[in-house]
Each structure stands twice: as structure tokens, then as C-alpha cells.
Amino acid sequence: MAGVAVGVGALAIAATLAVGMGTVGAAAVRSARAAGAADAAALAAADAASGAALGVPCERAAEVASASGASVISCDLDGMIATIRVHVGSGPFAAEGRARAGPPPGLRPG
């Protein structure tokens, strides 16, 4: 009987570790999705702010974020530099991402 108890205990530990690793993996995937959506949205907003793309910068950011499955939390423009925060998912697996985009320092007006 002792062997059965050890086997059941080992199985319970393995199952707990598998669930824990799955949760950590899901959080990492959501975080990467949020970062990618924020990057793309910031680039879209910066392109619109610089005139390289048509549209209102924050509206373009929201469109691009939505296509990535994210929603824009905040959109701040400082000249042609866009800073975007996005939210992906809900509940315990939600993640936020933040990104800035704009022209390089040597090409900024002013």
C-alpha cells in the first residue's frame, strides 16, 4: 500500500506543476501579445502624426490594437511621438503593454 500512496503523491505533484507551468505560459503569451499590439499601435499613431499615413493618430492606434485583439487604454501624443498603452485579455490572465514610437532624435523637428 505504501507504493500506491507514493505513486498517487507523485502524480498529484506532477499535475500541480503542470497546471502551474501552463498558467505561467499563458501569462507569458498574453504579455507578448500586449507588447506586440502596443508596438504596432504606437507605430501607427506615430505614422499618422507625422503624415506618413492618413488618419487621426489615436484612432489609427485603436484600429491597429483592435486588429491585434487589444484595446487602447491611453494614447498620448507629444509632437510626432506617440505613447500607447493597451490591454489584452480579462480576469487573472489580463496583460498590459506600453510602447513609444516616433522619429529618431536627429530627425525630430525643433
C-alpha positions as CSV (number, residue, x, y, z in Angstrom):
1,M,0.0,0.0,0.0
2,A,2.9,2.4,0.6
3,G,3.8,2.2,-3.1
4,V,0.3,3.3,-4.1
5,A,0.5,6.3,-1.8
6,V,3.9,7.3,-3.1
7,G,2.6,6.9,-6.7
8,V,-0.5,9.0,-6.0
9,G,1.5,11.7,-4.3
10,A,4.0,11.8,-7.2
11,L,1.1,12.1,-9.6
12,A,-0.5,14.9,-7.6
13,I,2.8,16.8,-7.5
14,A,3.3,16.4,-11.3
15,A,-0.3,17.6,-12.0
16,T,0.2,20.6,-9.8
17,L,3.4,21.5,-11.6
18,A,1.8,21.0,-15.0
19,V,-1.1,23.4,-14.2
20,G,1.3,25.9,-12.7
21,M,3.6,25.9,-15.8
22,G,0.5,26.2,-18.0
23,T,-0.6,29.3,-16.1
24,V,2.9,30.8,-16.4
25,G,3.0,30.1,-20.1
26,A,-0.4,31.7,-20.6
27,A,0.7,34.8,-18.8
28,A,3.8,35.0,-20.9
29,V,1.8,34.7,-24.2
30,R,-0.6,37.4,-23.1
31,S,2.3,39.7,-22.1
32,A,3.9,39.2,-25.5
33,R,0.6,39.8,-27.3
34,A,0.2,43.0,-25.4
35,A,3.7,44.2,-26.1
36,G,3.3,43.5,-29.9
37,A,-0.1,45.2,-30.0
38,A,1.3,48.3,-28.2
39,D,4.3,48.4,-30.6
40,A,2.1,48.2,-33.7
41,A,-0.4,50.7,-32.3
42,A,2.3,53.2,-31.4
43,L,3.9,52.9,-34.9
44,A,0.5,53.5,-36.5
45,A,-0.1,56.6,-34.3
46,A,3.3,58.0,-35.0
47,D,2.9,57.5,-38.7
48,A,-0.4,59.3,-38.7
49,A,1.1,62.1,-36.5
50,S,4.0,62.6,-39.0
51,G,1.7,62.5,-42.0
52,A,3.2,59.2,-43.4
53,A,-0.2,57.6,-43.0
54,L,-3.7,59.1,-43.2
55,G,-6.0,59.4,-40.2
56,V,-6.2,60.7,-36.7
57,P,-3.2,59.2,-34.7
58,C,-5.2,57.8,-31.7
59,E,-7.9,56.5,-33.9
60,R,-5.3,54.7,-36.1
61,A,-3.8,53.3,-32.9
62,A,-7.1,52.0,-31.7
63,E,-7.8,50.3,-35.1
64,V,-4.4,48.6,-35.1
65,A,-4.7,47.5,-31.5
66,S,-8.2,46.1,-32.1
67,A,-6.9,44.1,-35.1
68,S,-4.4,42.5,-32.6
69,G,-7.1,41.7,-30.1
70,A,-6.2,44.6,-27.7
71,S,-7.9,47.8,-26.6
72,V,-6.2,51.1,-26.1
73,I,-6.1,52.4,-22.5
74,S,-4.3,55.6,-23.3
75,C,-2.9,57.4,-26.3
76,D,-0.6,60.4,-25.7
77,L,1.0,62.5,-28.4
78,D,4.0,64.8,-28.0
79,G,4.5,66.3,-31.4
80,M,5.2,63.2,-33.6
81,I,6.0,60.9,-30.7
82,A,3.2,58.5,-29.7
83,T,3.0,56.7,-26.4
84,I,0.4,54.0,-26.3
85,R,-0.9,51.7,-23.5
86,V,-3.0,48.7,-24.4
87,H,-4.9,46.0,-22.5
88,V,-5.3,42.4,-23.7
89,G,-7.5,39.7,-22.1
90,S,-9.5,39.7,-19.0
91,G,-9.5,38.3,-15.5
92,P,-6.4,36.8,-14.0
93,F,-4.8,36.4,-17.4
94,A,-5.1,40.1,-18.5
95,A,-1.9,41.9,-19.6
96,E,-1.0,45.5,-20.4
97,G,1.6,46.7,-22.9
98,R,3.2,50.1,-23.4
99,A,5.2,51.4,-26.3
100,R,6.6,54.7,-27.8
101,A,7.2,55.4,-31.4
102,G,8.3,58.5,-33.4
103,P,11.1,59.8,-35.5
104,P,14.7,59.3,-34.3
105,P,16.1,62.1,-32.1
106,G,18.2,63.6,-35.0
107,L,15.2,63.9,-37.2
108,R,12.7,65.4,-34.8
109,P,11.6,69.0,-35.6
110,G,12.5,71.7,-33.1
